[in-house]
Amino acid sequence: MKISLVFSKYSLNTTIFILLCLICTLFFILFLFPVESASERNKIEELLFDNSHLVTIEGVELHYRIWQPTDYPPTGNILLLHGLGGSTFSWRSAAPYLAENGYLVLAVDLPGFGLSQRKPAVKQSHENRANLVWSLLENLDVSASWHLVGHSMGGGVVTAMALQRPLNSASLTLVAGSIDKKSSRISSLLFKFRLVRNLTGRVIDRLFLTRKRIKSFLTSAYGRKPTPEEVESYFQPLQLKNTYLTLASLLRSYNEDKDLDKCISEITVPTLCLWGREDEWVPINTGEELTKKIPNARLVIIDEAKHCPMETHPELFNYYLIDFLSEVTF
């Protein structure tokens, strides 16, 4: 028994040592092939949209876009939050349609993504991001409640928002929502160290945030080849200075975030789980499990759609979302 414990401890230490050596090696490779200088990166001002706004909330500059409803007063207020690596661009088809149907629509770039500020001190946990977004909504001085819509990683944020302020949440929609976070014992230990997080963030930034990689990721998420505009619209924000700091912070928060999966039974607002049947990133069985655990939840499946139905199947996505929202009692 003692020998087994000693061997287990030795193996764990050896594994950690090997991983640290690999990370350090990659770090020196990055110095041999440095990333673009700040002067070569796109500036936020060049990427702003006609309806873009920038505001500082709790020391973090957030980018958001507003689509005004065609009629007043609005039918309701809708918040749209993107997934990992996404931005307000992810809602380019849904947002205008929702506004045309009488809703005030707000899409936000989460801290460190899109055109929002990259700041290492910002904790990339669902709870912290939820607090920031609620503060942003308060800053807009919109007193009515909000329909919360989140895609993938954004689904975790809107779930935390609904749990934090159920009285301000009219409904919750999870589009291929990812809220469960699990990590290995080794990664939990490694990513406690800032140096390890930053080095890993730089490696991801250098090796994976390229046009070729982004095109490959979108092809997998869409189930079709992305257009050049789609590739550029995802790629360009990821090239802004210090994006690697966001990735590093995500590694830390991945191990510190609250386990929302244990709290979702406390959700009290009407909930829609909207999934692509062919989703390989967050499989349909995740939507089925969430629907069972969340009270008053329903599951709607879009056939042939993969991970981004609001982009690849906008007509069906908009139809199902409007149908759900129209049934919500204010």
C-alpha positions as CSV (number, residue, x, y, z in Angstrom):
1,M,0.0,0.0,0.0
2,K,2.8,2.4,1.0
3,I,4.7,1.6,-2.2
4,S,1.6,2.2,-4.3
5,L,1.1,5.6,-2.7
6,V,4.8,6.6,-3.2
7,F,4.6,5.5,-6.8
8,S,1.4,7.5,-7.3
9,K,2.9,10.6,-5.8
10,Y,6.1,10.1,-7.9
11,S,4.1,9.7,-11.1
12,L,2.1,12.9,-10.4
13,N,5.2,14.9,-9.7
14,T,6.9,13.6,-12.8
15,T,3.9,14.4,-14.9
16,I,3.8,18.0,-13.6
17,F,7.5,18.4,-14.2
18,I,7.2,17.2,-17.8
19,L,4.3,19.5,-18.5
20,L,6.2,22.5,-17.0
21,C,9.2,21.6,-19.3
22,L,6.9,21.4,-22.3
23,I,5.3,24.8,-21.5
24,C,8.7,26.4,-21.0
25,T,10.0,25.0,-24.3
26,L,7.0,26.4,-26.1
27,F,7.6,29.8,-24.4
28,F,11.1,30.0,-25.8
29,I,9.8,28.9,-29.3
30,L,7.4,31.9,-29.1
31,F,10.4,34.2,-28.6
32,L,12.0,32.7,-31.7
33,F,8.8,33.4,-33.6
34,P,7.3,36.4,-31.9
35,V,3.6,37.4,-32.2
36,E,2.7,40.6,-34.0
37,S,3.6,43.9,-32.4
38,A,0.8,46.1,-31.1
39,S,1.3,48.5,-34.0
40,E,0.5,45.7,-36.4
41,R,-2.7,44.7,-34.7
42,N,-6.1,46.0,-35.6
43,K,-7.4,49.0,-33.6
44,I,-10.8,48.9,-31.9
45,E,-11.8,52.0,-33.7
46,E,-11.4,50.4,-37.1
47,L,-13.8,47.5,-36.1
48,L,-16.6,49.5,-34.5
49,F,-20.1,49.2,-36.0
50,D,-22.6,51.9,-36.7
51,N,-24.6,51.0,-33.6
52,S,-21.5,50.4,-31.4
53,H,-21.1,51.9,-27.9
54,L,-18.2,51.7,-25.4
55,V,-18.7,52.2,-21.7
56,T,-16.5,51.6,-18.7
57,I,-18.1,49.3,-16.1
58,E,-16.3,48.6,-12.8
59,G,-13.0,49.6,-14.5
60,V,-13.5,47.5,-17.6
61,E,-14.4,49.0,-21.0
62,L,-17.2,47.0,-22.5
63,H,-18.4,47.1,-26.1
64,Y,-22.1,46.7,-26.9
65,R,-24.6,47.3,-29.7
66,I,-28.2,48.3,-29.6
67,W,-31.0,47.6,-32.1
68,Q,-34.0,49.8,-31.4
69,P,-37.5,48.4,-31.8
70,T,-39.6,49.5,-34.7
71,D,-42.5,50.4,-32.3
72,Y,-42.7,51.9,-28.9
73,P,-43.0,50.9,-26.2
74,P,-41.0,47.8,-27.0
75,T,-42.5,44.4,-26.6
76,G,-39.6,43.5,-24.3
77,N,-35.9,43.7,-23.8
78,I,-33.5,41.0,-25.1
79,L,-29.9,40.5,-24.1
80,L,-27.7,38.5,-26.4
81,L,-24.3,37.0,-25.2
82,H,-21.9,35.2,-27.5
83,G,-19.9,32.1,-26.9
84,L,-16.1,31.4,-26.6
85,G,-14.2,33.4,-29.2
86,G,-17.4,35.1,-30.5
87,S,-18.7,38.6,-30.4
88,T,-21.7,40.7,-31.2
89,F,-21.1,39.6,-34.8
90,S,-22.5,36.2,-33.8
91,W,-26.0,37.8,-33.6
92,R,-25.9,39.6,-37.0
93,S,-29.0,37.7,-38.2
94,A,-31.0,37.4,-35.0
95,A,-30.6,40.9,-33.6
96,P,-32.2,43.0,-36.5
97,Y,-35.0,40.5,-36.8
98,L,-35.9,40.7,-33.1
99,A,-35.9,44.5,-33.3
100,E,-38.2,44.4,-36.3
101,N,-40.6,42.3,-34.1
102,G,-40.7,45.0,-31.5
103,Y,-38.0,44.1,-29.1
104,L,-35.2,46.3,-27.8
105,V,-32.1,44.2,-28.5
106,L,-28.7,44.5,-26.7
107,A,-25.7,42.4,-27.7
108,V,-22.6,42.6,-25.5
109,D,-19.0,41.6,-26.0
110,L,-18.0,39.8,-22.8
111,P,-14.8,41.2,-21.2
112,G,-11.7,40.1,-23.1
113,F,-13.7,39.2,-26.3
114,G,-14.8,41.1,-29.4
115,L,-14.1,44.8,-28.9
116,S,-14.3,44.7,-25.1
117,Q,-11.1,45.5,-23.1
118,R,-8.5,42.8,-22.4
119,K,-7.6,43.2,-18.7
120,P,-5.7,40.5,-16.7
121,A,-7.4,41.5,-13.4
122,V,-10.8,40.5,-14.7
123,K,-12.0,37.1,-13.5
124,Q,-13.4,35.2,-16.4
125,S,-15.9,33.3,-14.3
126,H,-19.6,33.1,-15.1
127,E,-20.4,34.8,-11.8
128,N,-18.1,37.8,-12.3
129,R,-19.2,38.3,-15.9
130,A,-22.8,38.1,-14.9
131,N,-22.2,40.8,-12.3
132,L,-20.5,43.0,-15.0
133,V,-23.4,42.6,-17.4
134,W,-26.0,43.4,-14.8
135,S,-24.0,46.6,-13.9
136,L,-24.0,47.5,-17.6
137,L,-27.8,47.0,-17.8
138,E,-28.2,49.3,-14.8
139,N,-26.0,51.9,-16.4
140,L,-28.4,51.9,-19.4
141,D,-31.2,52.8,-17.0
142,V,-33.7,50.3,-18.6
143,S,-36.1,49.5,-15.7
144,A,-38.0,46.6,-17.3
145,S,-36.9,42.9,-17.0
146,W,-34.7,41.2,-19.6
147,H,-35.0,38.1,-21.8
148,L,-31.6,36.5,-21.4
149,V,-30.2,34.7,-24.4
150,G,-26.7,33.1,-24.3
151,H,-24.8,30.9,-26.8
152,S,-22.4,28.2,-25.6
153,M,-20.1,29.9,-23.0
154,G,-22.6,32.8,-22.9
155,G,-25.2,30.3,-21.8
156,G,-23.3,29.9,-18.6
157,V,-23.2,33.7,-18.1
158,V,-27.0,34.2,-18.6
159,T,-27.7,31.2,-16.3
160,A,-25.7,32.9,-13.6
161,M,-27.5,36.1,-14.3
162,A,-30.9,34.4,-14.0
163,L,-29.9,32.9,-10.6
164,Q,-28.5,36.2,-9.4
165,R,-31.6,38.4,-10.2
166,P,-34.6,36.3,-11.0
167,L,-36.9,39.3,-10.6
168,N,-35.1,41.2,-13.4
169,S,-35.1,38.1,-15.7
170,A,-38.1,37.7,-17.9
171,S,-36.9,34.4,-19.4
172,L,-33.8,32.4,-20.1
173,T,-32.7,30.9,-23.5
174,L,-29.7,28.6,-23.7
175,V,-28.4,28.2,-27.3
176,A,-26.2,25.1,-27.1
177,G,-25.5,26.4,-23.6
178,S,-22.3,25.3,-21.9
179,I,-22.5,25.6,-18.1
180,D,-20.8,22.5,-16.7
181,K,-17.1,23.0,-15.9
182,K,-14.8,20.1,-15.0
183,S,-11.1,19.9,-14.8
184,S,-8.4,17.4,-13.9
185,R,-6.5,17.5,-10.7
186,I,-3.3,18.2,-12.5
187,S,-4.6,21.1,-14.5
188,S,-6.2,22.6,-11.4
189,L,-2.8,22.6,-9.7
190,L,-0.8,23.9,-12.8
191,F,-3.1,26.8,-13.6
192,K,-2.9,28.2,-10.1
193,F,0.4,29.7,-11.2
194,R,0.2,32.9,-13.2
195,L,3.4,32.1,-15.2
196,V,1.9,28.8,-16.4
197,R,-1.4,30.5,-17.3
198,N,0.3,33.3,-19.2
199,L,2.7,31.0,-21.1
200,T,-0.2,28.7,-22.0
201,G,-2.3,31.7,-23.1
202,R,0.6,32.9,-25.4
203,V,0.9,29.4,-26.9
204,I,-2.8,29.3,-27.7
205,D,-2.7,32.8,-29.1
206,R,0.3,32.0,-31.3
207,L,-0.7,28.6,-32.5
208,F,-4.4,28.5,-32.6
209,L,-5.7,32.1,-33.3
210,T,-4.7,32.1,-36.9
211,R,-6.9,32.5,-40.0
212,K,-6.5,28.9,-40.9
213,R,-7.4,27.7,-37.5
214,I,-10.4,30.1,-37.2
215,K,-11.7,28.9,-40.5
216,S,-11.3,25.3,-39.4
217,F,-13.1,26.0,-36.1
218,L,-16.0,27.7,-37.9
219,T,-16.3,24.9,-40.4
220,S,-16.8,22.5,-37.5
221,A,-19.2,24.8,-35.7
222,Y,-21.2,25.7,-38.7
223,G,-21.3,22.4,-40.6
224,R,-20.3,24.2,-43.7
225,K,-17.5,26.4,-45.0
226,P,-17.5,29.9,-43.6
227,T,-17.5,32.9,-45.9
228,P,-14.4,35.1,-46.0
229,E,-16.4,37.8,-44.2
230,E,-17.3,35.3,-41.4
231,V,-13.7,34.2,-41.0
232,E,-12.4,37.8,-40.8
233,S,-15.2,38.9,-38.5
234,Y,-14.1,36.3,-36.0
235,F,-10.4,36.5,-36.7
236,Q,-9.9,40.3,-36.4
237,P,-11.1,40.8,-32.8
238,L,-8.9,37.9,-31.7
239,Q,-5.9,39.8,-33.0
240,L,-6.4,42.7,-30.7
241,K,-3.5,43.4,-28.3
242,N,-3.3,41.1,-25.2
243,T,-6.0,38.7,-26.2
244,Y,-3.7,36.0,-24.6
245,L,-4.4,37.6,-21.2
246,T,-8.1,36.7,-21.6
247,L,-7.1,33.1,-22.5
248,A,-4.8,33.0,-19.4
249,S,-7.6,34.3,-17.2
250,L,-10.0,31.7,-18.6
251,L,-7.6,29.0,-17.5
252,R,-7.6,30.2,-14.0
253,S,-11.4,30.8,-13.8
254,Y,-12.0,27.3,-15.4
255,N,-10.9,25.8,-12.1
256,E,-12.4,28.5,-9.7
257,D,-15.9,29.0,-11.2
258,K,-19.0,28.1,-9.4
259,D,-20.6,24.8,-10.4
260,L,-23.8,26.1,-12.0
261,D,-24.9,22.6,-12.8
262,K,-25.7,22.1,-9.1
263,C,-27.8,25.3,-9.0
264,I,-29.9,25.1,-12.1
265,S,-32.8,23.4,-10.3
266,E,-33.2,26.8,-8.6
267,I,-34.0,28.7,-11.8
268,T,-37.5,30.1,-11.6
269,V,-37.9,31.8,-15.0
270,P,-39.3,30.2,-18.2
271,T,-36.4,28.5,-20.0
272,L,-35.8,27.5,-23.6
273,C,-33.0,25.1,-24.5
274,L,-32.4,25.6,-28.3
275,W,-30.0,23.1,-29.9
276,G,-28.7,22.0,-33.3
277,R,-29.3,18.3,-33.6
278,E,-25.8,17.8,-35.2
279,D,-23.9,19.8,-32.6
280,E,-20.6,18.2,-31.9
281,W,-19.2,20.9,-29.6
282,V,-22.0,20.8,-27.0
283,P,-24.0,17.7,-27.9
284,I,-27.7,17.5,-27.9
285,N,-27.7,15.2,-24.8
286,T,-26.5,18.2,-22.8
287,G,-29.6,20.1,-23.8
288,E,-31.7,17.1,-22.9
289,E,-30.2,16.9,-19.4
290,L,-30.6,20.7,-18.8
291,T,-34.2,20.5,-19.8
292,K,-34.8,17.8,-17.2
293,K,-33.0,19.6,-14.5
294,I,-34.3,23.2,-15.0
295,P,-37.9,23.6,-13.9
296,N,-40.4,24.9,-16.5
297,A,-37.9,24.3,-19.4
298,R,-38.5,23.1,-22.9
299,L,-36.1,21.7,-25.5
300,V,-36.4,22.8,-29.2
301,I,-34.1,21.0,-31.7
302,I,-33.2,22.4,-35.2
303,D,-32.5,19.5,-37.5
304,E,-29.2,19.5,-39.5
305,A,-27.9,22.5,-37.5
306,K,-24.7,22.2,-35.6
307,H,-23.2,24.5,-32.9
308,C,-24.3,28.0,-34.2
309,P,-28.0,27.7,-35.3
310,M,-28.5,31.5,-35.0
311,E,-25.9,31.9,-37.8
312,T,-26.5,28.9,-40.0
313,H,-30.3,28.5,-39.6
314,P,-31.4,32.1,-38.8
315,E,-35.0,31.7,-40.0
316,L,-35.7,28.7,-37.9
317,F,-33.8,30.1,-35.0
318,N,-35.7,33.4,-35.1
319,Y,-39.0,31.6,-35.4
320,Y,-38.5,29.4,-32.4
321,L,-37.1,32.2,-30.2
322,I,-40.0,34.6,-31.1
323,D,-42.5,31.8,-30.5
324,F,-41.1,31.2,-27.1
325,L,-40.8,34.8,-26.1
326,S,-44.4,35.5,-27.2
327,E,-45.7,33.0,-24.7
328,V,-43.8,34.4,-21.8
329,T,-46.1,36.3,-19.4
330,F,-44.8,39.6,-18.2
